[in-house]
């Protein structure tokens, strides 16, 4: 296990270095930060002085090394649009995105796993067919359309839930949370459901497919031959092995929820990192874009490592030497 972890850590370092290089290239080829900071009317002397103070007159390798050192410390410079430190902006927005992603993932698991199990055990049942139809719609409909429909129904027509913003939040140390305030929960419901629907349908279809596959295996037939009840076979044997690949996909999907909550945050004006990234793209705010790219890569690397470790813990049939991860 130690060798496996060390090998994964080396891979993680290589991945993060590659992502850092891509992020650094944004500074080189997507606009000139000096022009953004000084404007078009700057004199050549002002441009030279600022480039020297920012280290932009140094060789490529030296600039990249400084970028790596600063990125390892969480420093990505100053936002060209807002004039604040990028690390401060990320720290302010990250709690909102993480909170939204975790609630969406919890909803997807809470609803998707039971629906998938039911659809597998009750094939041909009317309710099972309804679940499959719902899953098809959830996979097919774009996220922004789901969000708009929810706003139209629950905010405009019924007036039950707010349609934008995060609501009241409670600050705990340097962390802000809307989960500790009723108004925060009201604002969280619609964006969390919007973000969870696609993941829910994906998990449901995956659980159903894996459950059907496991139920066809020999050890399930042997369990039935021993006289075990359907409940013991389904939930004591089949479900455990069904959830191994589901756990893998769900873990990686959590990273996807954090990374790709951009559309949901834009529709609901949720003050998270996704909305910050959209605004950065609009104004070509390179430091924010680079920081977002590195942070999302780090989240995926960490989640992937955790999922790999859990995978071997849950399924003892796999060995580190043979498994090698996913």
N, C-alpha and C positions, 0 to 999 in steps of 0.2 A: 504493500500500500504506500509506503514511503517513497519507493521508486516511482510509482504511478503519479503521486502528488508532485514530486520534483519534475517529472517529465511534463506534466500539465503546466506547471509554473513556468518552465522554460518556453513552452509553446505560447503561454499567455504573454510573456515578455516580447516574444517575436511579433505576435499579433499587435500588441500595443505600440511597438516601435514602428510597424508598418502603417498603422492608422495615424500615428503622430506625423509620419512623413507626408501622408496625404493631407492632413490638416495644415501642415507647414506650407505645403505647396499652394494652399489657398492664399497665403500672404504674398507669394511670389507672382502668381499669375491671375489672380482675381482682383484687379484694381490695385491702386497704390495707396497705402494707408497715409502717406505723407500728404497726398492731395486731399484725402478726406478730412484730415485734421486741419490743414492750413487753408484749403479752398483754392480756387482757380487763380486768385489774384496774388498769391504768394510770390515773393521775389526769389530768384535763384539762390541768393545767400541764405534766406530763411529755409529753403528746401534742403540745402546742403547741411545746415546746422542741425535741423531736425532729424535728417537721415543719420547723421553721425551720432546724435544723442540716443537714437533708437537702435543703433548698431546695424543699420541696414546697408552700411557701406563696407561691411566685413564680408569675407568669403562665405560661400554657401554652407560649407561644412561647419564653420564657426557659428553661423546664425542658427543652423539646425541643432547644434549641440546646446546652445543657450535656450532654444525653444524646448528641448527635451528636459533640461534641468528645471526650467520654470514650470513646465507642465507637470512634472513629478511633484512639484510643490503646490499644484493647483492654481498657478498663476498664468493667465493668458493675456495679460495686458488690460487696456482700457477700451470699453465699448465706444466705437466711433459714433454711434447714434445717441447714446444716453450719457456719455462722459463719465461713467462710473466703472469701477473695477469689475471685470467679467466674473471673477470668483464670487463677488458679492451678489451680483445679479442671479447667478446660478443657485447660490445658497438660498436666496429668497424664493425662487421659483420651484426648486426641487421638491420641497415638502408637498406642495399642491399636486404635482404630477405623480409622486410616489403614492400618495393617499388615494388618488383616483385610480391608479393602476391596481393597487392592492384590493380595493373594494370591488373593482370590476372582476379581478381574478377570483375572488372569493365567491361572487355571484355566479360566475361561469362554472366553477366547480360544484357549488351547492346545488345548482339546477341541472347542469349538463350531465354529471355522472349518474344520478338517479334516472334521468330520462334515457340515457344510453343503455343502462341495465334493463330498464323496462322494455325498451324497443327490441333488445336482443332476446329477452326471455318470452316476450309476448308477440312474436312475429305474426303478422296477419291480423292482429287485433286492431280494432278501429282507432283506439287511442294511440297505438303504436304508429299507425299510418299518419295520424295527425302530427305526431312528433316529427316524423320524417319530413312531412311537408313544411312544417315550421323551420326545420333545420335547413331545408333547401332555400327557403326565403331568406333566412338569416345569412347564409353564405352568399346569396346572389345580390341582395340589396346593398348599395354603397352606404358607408357609415354616415356620410353627411345627410343622406336622405332619411335614414332612420332618425337621426337627431332632429331634423326639421319636422318630421311627422310627430315625434314625441312632444316637441315644443308646441306644435299646432293643437294637439289634443289636450295635453295636460296643463299647458300654460295659457294658451289663447282662449280655447273654448271652455275648459273646465275651471281654469284659474287655480288649480290645486298646488302647483309647484312653480318656483321661479325658473326663468329661462336663461339666465346668464349670471356670471360672477360666481364667487366662492362663498359669499355670505360672511357671517360673523365667524371669526376664528379665535382660538385660545392660544396664547403663546406660552410654551413650556420651555424655559431656557432659551436656546436659539432656534427652537423648532416651533412651527405654527401648525395647528390642526383644527379642522372644522368638525372633526368627529366628537369633539368635546362640547359642542354647542348645538342646540336643536336647529337653529337657522342654517348652520353649516351642513347638517344632514339633509335638510330640504333642498339646498342648492346642489348637493352631491348626487341625489337620486337619478335625475335624468341623464347627466353625462356618464355616470357609472353604468347605467343600463345600456346606453348607446354603445359604450366601449366594450361591454361584456357580451353583447348579442352574438357577434361573429365568433368570439372565443367559445361561447356556450355551445353554439351549433357544431363547431369543430370538435370540441371535446365529446359531445353527444355521439356524433357519427364515429369518432375514433373508439370510444368505449363500446359501442354496439358492434363494430367490426371486430375488435379484439376479443370481445366476449364470445361472439359466434365462433371465432377461430379456436379459442381455448376449449369451448364445449365439444369440439370435434376431436380433441386429442385423446390418446389412449389412457392416460392416467385418470381422466374424467370418467371414461367407460369403466375402468377398474373400480373407481370410487362408487359408481352406481351398482356394480356387481357385488360389492361388499355390503350392500343394503343401506347405504347412507341416504338420508332424506334429501329431497331436492334443495331444501334450504341450506343444508350443510354442504352439498356439492356446489351450489351456485355461489354462496357467500363465503364459505370456508376454504374452497379450493380455487374455483374459477376466477372469482373476483380479484384475489390477491395477485394472480399472475396477469390478469387483465390490466391492473393498475400500474405495472412496471413501465411499459412504453407510454402510458398516459401521463405518468409522472414526468417522464423525460420531456414529452412535448409541452406539458403544462409549464414546466420550469422555463423552457426556452420562450414560450409564449408570454411569460411575465416580462421578460426583457423586451419582447415586441410591443407589449402594452405600454411600457414606459417610453420606448423609442418612437412608436407610431401613433401616439395619442394626439398627434398634431391636428388632425382634422377635427376630432371631437373637441379639443380645447379651443379651436378656432370658432366652431359653430356655437359653443356655449360661452365663449369669451372667458374660459377658465384660465386663471393667471398662473399657468404652469410653464414648463420649459418648452413645450410644443409651440405655444403662442409666442414665446420669446424668440424661438427659432424662426418662425414665419416672419416676424417683424424684422429679424436680422437679415433674412434673405431679401426682403423688400428693400431694405436700405443698404444692402451690401456691407453689413456689419461683420467683417471677417473675423475678428477676435471671438465674438460670440458663436459664430458658426463653427470655428475650430474647436472651441471648448465643448460645444454640444456634441460634436463628432467624437471627440476623445472620451467624454463621459459615457456616452451610449456604448461605445466599444468596451469600456471598462466594465459596465454593467453586464453586458453579454458574456464577457470572459469570466467574471465572478460567478454568474448564475450557471454557466456551462460547467464550471469546475464543481460547484455544489451538486448539480444534478448528476454528474458522473459519479461522485462519491456516494450519493444516495442510491444510485442505480445498483452499485455493487453491494451495498448494505442490504437492500431489499431483496435482491435476487442472489442467494448464496451459490447458485450453480455457476455463476460467472467468476472467473479468476481475473486478476489484474493483468496477468501476462497474456491471456487470450482475449480479454475484452478490449482493452486499449481505448476505451471511450466510445463516443458516437461519431 
